[in-house]
Amino acid sequence: MDFAGNSKKSGRSARNKKQFNRVGHNLQFYKIPPTGEISLQEFEEYAIDRLKVLKAVEVAGIRLMKGSTEYIQKLQDELRKTSLGHDLIRTDKKEDKDFRQKDLVSHFILRLAYCRSEELRRWFMQQELDLFRFRFLREGPDSRDEFLRENSLNYEPISDDLKTELDGDLRAAAGSKSGVVDTIEYFKVPFTEVFDLVSKRKVYLEDGYAYVSRDDMISIVITHYRSHLSHSLAVTTRALPHLEEDGRLLPMLCGLSKRYLGQDFNAKKSNVGEITADMIETLSKKSFPLCMQQLHQSLRQNHHLRHGGRQQYGLFLKGIGVSLEEAMRFWRTEFCKAMDVDKFDKQYSYNIRHNYGKEGKRTNYTPYSCMKIITTNPPGPGDFHGCPFKHMEVDMLAQKLRGQHISKDNVEKISKCVKTGHYQIACAQYFEATHNIRNPEDSASININHPNGYFLDSYKLLNGPKEGTKPVPNTPKVIKVKVEGTGTPSSQTNKQSDLNDMDDDDLIASMETDM
């Protein structure tokens, strides 16, 4: 695949630019890489669209039972929001072709991005396999057979005589579905191709062979796809050094796994209304995510936060609608309980003004997303920033949750997600527990990917979405909460300091005394 820096400036015509290899079927094992030319802008757009799909698959798989009606419906709804939504291709031949090409190209782009470590490869494989399973089961019988033939998976059904001979064993393996044994076909395959069915005792085994019903053929297909994808990722890993020759692609690929894909939050986009310094204490107890609660409580107790905490909390407050004047009053009031005003003005006021774009390059900095908090600048001794679900010991976290009167069952659910590395799902379950959300439909729609998104949804739930008004505590109104965005491969970590991302003005602002 070739990449053009700007398609408008390219000497090649638009007709020749996208001469990708022809894709024949909706389903793919992605064996043949795409050939053709694509602009860098399209390269990034395709990658982001594919990433949105895989993150939607991840969230649905974590929150709901795979294969259940709720899981299928949730995944359908999320995929329809993307340009790779599978339901959108059944219109005409042109759209069908465009979808197949984009599906092919976007898969290979993410294969480049996610082959860089064992952890990334494992996440990518799991989501791609789940997405393939979902798509395969939605295809009709003729389409499935065509796909199997195209990929040389030509399994012949057993004869009626053999089926009659094994009738009792096949019915025993079918269990509750034994009544349909007479009406479906069975295939004789090596048991090594259906380990998942063997482990669940869903097939009859004899002489090293498993007798698999047509309904369970997806298990064989998934086994072949897993083997192919695992090998392909290993091959791609060995080819990575060649990418270092192109400085345009490498930074983009390295950053994809930590990419924030949700809404951008800043003071101008806040639809809550102006938040004054006097309102922060009350709001912190009702609508702040746990990471911001921790920073707020530490500030109240110690009358000080180190630079990482001030950055994370200060930008969050800016994002919920705290003006520069109110932010200065809030920080000055708290810090001056432990120092004089002159010291605060000399050492800390510049940093606050800098975050609001009033100093240095006058950049309008945006609040940190969950992924940035989880994957960058881990807290050290004396720090209180970061994500509690990621950076706090599980036992300490459970104790903190119990101190907030969260039920034992909810504490166990949250702790389980933390142990498996699904920190944003744990935060979503914390949201449910603290907002008394019990409806499964509402629960499945909650996805946390930004602290300011958490605050905004909490505020709407408790007060109603009244734009331009100041929030005042009142009786919660039960409405459906829907958070845009998806989950993430949140188990990834990257111990990189915030200083690596700072320009000269940022570095100047960070050179403060942290005692």
Summary of the structure (lengths in Angstrom):
residues: 515
radius of gyration: 26.7
end to end distance: 53.3
largest distance: 94.2
contacts: 1547
relative contact order: 0.09
helix: 59%
strand: 5%
